[in-house]
Amino acid sequence: MKMHKHMGKLAGLTLFVFFLAVSLAGASDFSDKAAIANDRTQNQENRMKAILDLGSSSNENAAPILLCILKSTSEDQRIRTSAVLALENIGTPRLTIIRALETAYSEPDAGKNF
């Protein structure tokens, strides 16, 4: 009986460690994607993939990063378009996102594909 109790505790601890490791790996991946998305020395394809991955994560912490990229008129239009697509997957702050999109779309030099 005592051995069975210890096995249950060990199994619980093992599951906890597993989920902690997965959680930490996800946080690291998010940070990596955010760094690539913001790094203008990266090629456009890498940045666009990182931006879209941030949106796919549906992690609301990505919203400020994506909004910053969208609002930067000095960014390449393909990068900003990626931010638009990524922001569609982020739940909040919905009103802030909608206002940023309205502003970006109303820019005089916003391309037809933007």
Contact map, one row per residue, 1 for C-alpha under 8 A:
111110000000000000000000000000000000000000000000000000000000000000000000000000000000000000000000000000000000000000
111111000000000000000000000000000000000000000000000000000000000000000000000000000000000000000000000000000000000000
111111100000000000000000000000000000000000000000000000000000000000000000000000000000000000000000000000000000000000
111111110000000000000000000000000000000000000000000000000000000000000000000000000000000000000000000000000000000000
111111111000000000000000000000000000000000000000000000000000000000000000000000000000000000000000000000000000000000
011111111100000000000000000000000000000000000000000000000000000000000000000000000000000000000000000000000000000000
001111111110000000000000000000000000000000000000000000000000000000000000000000000000000000000000000000000000000000
000111111111000000000000000000000000000000000000000000000000000000000000000000000000000000000000000000000000000000
000011111111100000000000000000000000000000000000000000000000000000000000000000000000000000000000000000000000000000
000001111111110000000000000000000000000000000000000000000000000000000000000000000000000000000000000000000000000000
000000111111111000000000000000000000000000000000000000000000000000000000000000000000000000000000000000000000000000
000000011111111100000000000000000000000000000000000000000000000000000000000000000000000000000000000000000000000000
000000001111111110000000000000000000000000000000000000000000000000000000000000000000000000000000000000000000000000
000000000111111111000000000000000000000000000000000000000000000000000000000000000000000000000000000000000000000000
000000000011111111100000000000000000000000000000000000000000000000000000000000000000000000000000000000000000000000
000000000001111111110000000000000000000000000000000000000000000000000000000000000000000000000000000000000000000000
000000000000111111111000000000000000000000000000000000000000000000000000000000000000000000000000000000000000000000
000000000000011111111100000000000000000000000000000000000000000000000000000000000000000000000000000000000000000000
000000000000001111111110000000000000000000000000000000000000000000000000000000000000000000000000000000000000000000
000000000000000111111111000000000000000000000000000000000000000000000000000000000000000000000000000000000000000000
000000000000000011111111100000000000000000000000000000000000000000000000000000000000000000000000000000000000000000
000000000000000001111111110000000000000000000000000000000000000000000000000000000000000000000000000000000000000000
000000000000000000111111111000000000000000000000000000000000000000000000000000000000000000000000000000000000000000
000000000000000000011111111100000000000000000000000000000000000000000000000000000000000000000000000000000000000000
000000000000000000001111111110000000000000000000000000000000000000000000000000000000000000000000000000000000000000
000000000000000000000111111111000000000000000000000000000000000000000000000000000000000000000000000000000000000000
000000000000000000000011111111100000000000000000000000000000000000000000000000000000000000000000000000000000000000
000000000000000000000001111111110000000000000000000000000000000000000000000000000000000000000000000000000000000000
000000000000000000000000111111111000000000000000000000000000000000000000000000000000000000000000000000000000000000
000000000000000000000000011111111100000000000000000001000000000000000000000000000000000000000000000000000000000000
000000000000000000000000001111111110000000000000000000000000000000000000000000000000000000000000000000000000000000
000000000000000000000000000111111111000000000000000000000000000000000000000000000000000000000000000000000000000000
000000000000000000000000000011111111100000000000011011000000000000000000000000000000000000000000000000000000000000
000000000000000000000000000001111111110000000000011001000000010010000000000000000000000000000000000000000000000000
000000000000000000000000000000111111111000000000000000000000000000000000000000000000000000000000000000000000000000
000000000000000000000000000000011111111001000110010000000000000000000000000000000000000000000000000000000000000000
000000000000000000000000000000001111111100000111011000000000000000000000000000000000000000000000000000000000000000
000000000000000000000000000000000111111100000010000000000000000010001000000000000000000000000000000000000000000000
000000000000000000000000000000000011111111000010000000000000000000000000000000000000000000000000000000000000000000
000000000000000000000000000000000000111111100000000000000000000000000000000000000000000000000000000000000000000000
000000000000000000000000000000000000001111100000000000000000000000000000000000000000000000000000000000000000000000
000000000000000000000000000000000001001111110110000000000000000000000000000000000000000000000000000000000000000000
000000000000000000000000000000000000000111111110000000000000000000000000000000000000000000000000000000000000000000
000000000000000000000000000000000000000001111111000000000000000000000000000000100000000000000000000000000000000000
000000000000000000000000000000000000000000111111100000000000000000000000000000000000000000000000000000000000000000
000000000000000000000000000000000001100001111111110000000000000000000000000000000000000000000000000000000000000000
000000000000000000000000000000000001111001111111111000000000000000000000000000100000000000000000000000000000000000
000000000000000000000000000000000000100000011111111100000000000000000000000001100100000000000000000000000000000000
000000000000000000000000000000000000000000001111111110000000000000000000000000000000000000000000000000000000000000
000000000000000000000000000000001101100000000111111111000000000000000000000000000000000000000000000000000000000000
000000000000000000000000000000001100100000000011111111100000000001000000000000000110010000000000000000000000000000
000000000000000000000000000000000000000000000001111111110000000000000000000000000110110000000000000000000000000000
000000000000000000000000000000001000000000000000111111111000000000000000000000000000010000000000000000000000000000
000000000000000000000000000001001100000000000000011111111110010000000000000000000000010000000000000000000000000000
000000000000000000000000000000000000000000000000001111111110010000000000000000000010111111000000000000000000000000
000000000000000000000000000000000000000000000000000111111100000000000000000000000000010010000000000000000000000000
000000000000000000000000000000000000000000000000000011111110000000000000000000000000000000000000000000000000000000
000000000000000000000000000000000000000000000000000001111111010000000000000000000000000011100000000000000000000000
000000000000000000000000000000000000000000000000000001101111111000000000000000000000000001000000000000000000000000
000000000000000000000000000000000000000000000000000000000111111000000000000000000000000001111000000000000000000000
000000000000000000000000000000000000000000000000000000000011111110000000000000000000000000000000000000000000000000
000000000000000000000000000000000100000000000000000001100111111111000000000000000000000001000000000000000000000000
000000000000000000000000000000000000000000000000000000000011111111100000000000000000001001011000100000000000000000
000000000000000000000000000000000000000000000000000000000000111111110000000000000000000000000000000000000000000000
000000000000000000000000000000000100010000000000000000000000111111111000000000000000000000000000000000000000000000
000000000000000000000000000000000000000000000000001000000000011111111100000000000011011000000000000000000000000000
000000000000000000000000000000000000000000000000000000000000001111111110000000000010001000000000100100000000000000
000000000000000000000000000000000000000000000000000000000000000111111111000000000000000000000000000000000000000000
000000000000000000000000000000000000010000000000000000000000000011111111001000110010000000000000000000000000000000
000000000000000000000000000000000000000000000000000000000000000001111111101000111011000000000000000110010000000000
000000000000000000000000000000000000000000000000000000000000000000111111100000010000000000000000000100010000000000
000000000000000000000000000000000000000000000000000000000000000000011111111000010000000000000000000000000000000000
000000000000000000000000000000000000000000000000000000000000000000000111111100000000000000000000000000000000000000
000000000000000000000000000000000000000000000000000000000000000000000001111100000000000000000000000000000000000000
000000000000000000000000000000000000000000000000000000000000000000001101111110110000000000000000000000000000000000
000000000000000000000000000000000000000000000000000000000000000000000000111111110000000000000000000000000000000000
000000000000000000000000000000000000000000000000000000000000000000000000001111111000000000000000000000000000001001
000000000000000000000000000000000000000000000001000000000000000000000000000111111100000000000000000000000000000001
000000000000000000000000000000000000000000010011000000000000000000001100001111111110000000000000000000000000000000
000000000000000000000000000000000000000000000000000000000000000000001111001111111111000000000000000000000000000001
000000000000000000000000000000000000000000000000000000000000000000000100000011111111100000000000000000000000000001
000000000000000000000000000000000000000000000001001100000000000000000000000001111111110000000000000000000000000000
000000000000000000000000000000000000000000000000001100100000000001101100000000111111111000000000000000000000000000
000000000000000000000000000000000000000000000000000000000000000001000100000000011111111100000000000010000000000000
000000000000000000000000000000000000000000000000000100100000000000000000000000001111111110000000000000000000000000
000000000000000000000000000000000000000000000000001111110000000001000000000000000111111111000000000000000000000000
000000000000000000000000000000000000000000000000000000100000001001100000000000000011111111000000100000000000000000
000000000000000000000000000000000000000000000000000000100000000000000000000000000001111111100000000000000000000000
000000000000000000000000000000000000000000000000000000110100000000000000000000000000111111100000000000000000000000
000000000000000000000000000000000000000000000000000000100111011000000000000000000000011111111100000000000000000000
000000000000000000000000000000000000000000000000000000000101000000000000000000000000000111111100000000000000000000
000000000000000000000000000000000000000000000000000000000001001000000000000000000000000001111110100000000000000000
000000000000000000000000000000000000000000000000000000000001001000000000000000000000000001111111100000000000000000
000000000000000000000000000000000000000000000000000000000000000000000000000000000000000001111111110000000000000000
000000000000000000000000000000000000000000000000000000000000000000000000000000000000000000011111111000000000000000
000000000000000000000000000000000000000000000000000000000000000000000000000000000000000000001111111100000000000000
000000000000000000000000000000000000000000000000000000000000001000100000000000000000001000011111111110000000000000
000000000000000000000000000000000000000000000000000000000000000000000000000000000000000000000111111111000000000000
000000000000000000000000000000000000000000000000000000000000000000000000000000000000000000000011111111100000000000
000000000000000000000000000000000000000000000000000000000000000000100110000000000000000000000001111111110000000000
000000000000000000000000000000000000000000000000000000000000000000000100000000000001000000000000111111111000000000
000000000000000000000000000000000000000000000000000000000000000000000000000000000000000000000000011111111100000000
000000000000000000000000000000000000000000000000000000000000000000000000000000000000000000000000001111111110000000
000000000000000000000000000000000000000000000000000000000000000000000110000000000000000000000000000111111110010000
000000000000000000000000000000000000000000000000000000000000000000000000000000000000000000000000000011111110010001
000000000000000000000000000000000000000000000000000000000000000000000000000000000000000000000000000001111111010000
000000000000000000000000000000000000000000000000000000000000000000000000000000000000000000000000000000111111110000
000000000000000000000000000000000000000000000000000000000000000000000000000000000000000000000000000000000111110000
000000000000000000000000000000000000000000000000000000000000000000000000000000000000000000000000000000000011111000
000000000000000000000000000000000000000000000000000000000000000000000000000000000000000000000000000000011111111101
000000000000000000000000000000000000000000000000000000000000000000000000000010000000000000000000000000000000111111
000000000000000000000000000000000000000000000000000000000000000000000000000000000000000000000000000000000000011111
000000000000000000000000000000000000000000000000000000000000000000000000000000000000000000000000000000000000001111
000000000000000000000000000000000000000000000000000000000000000000000000000011011000000000000000000000001000011111
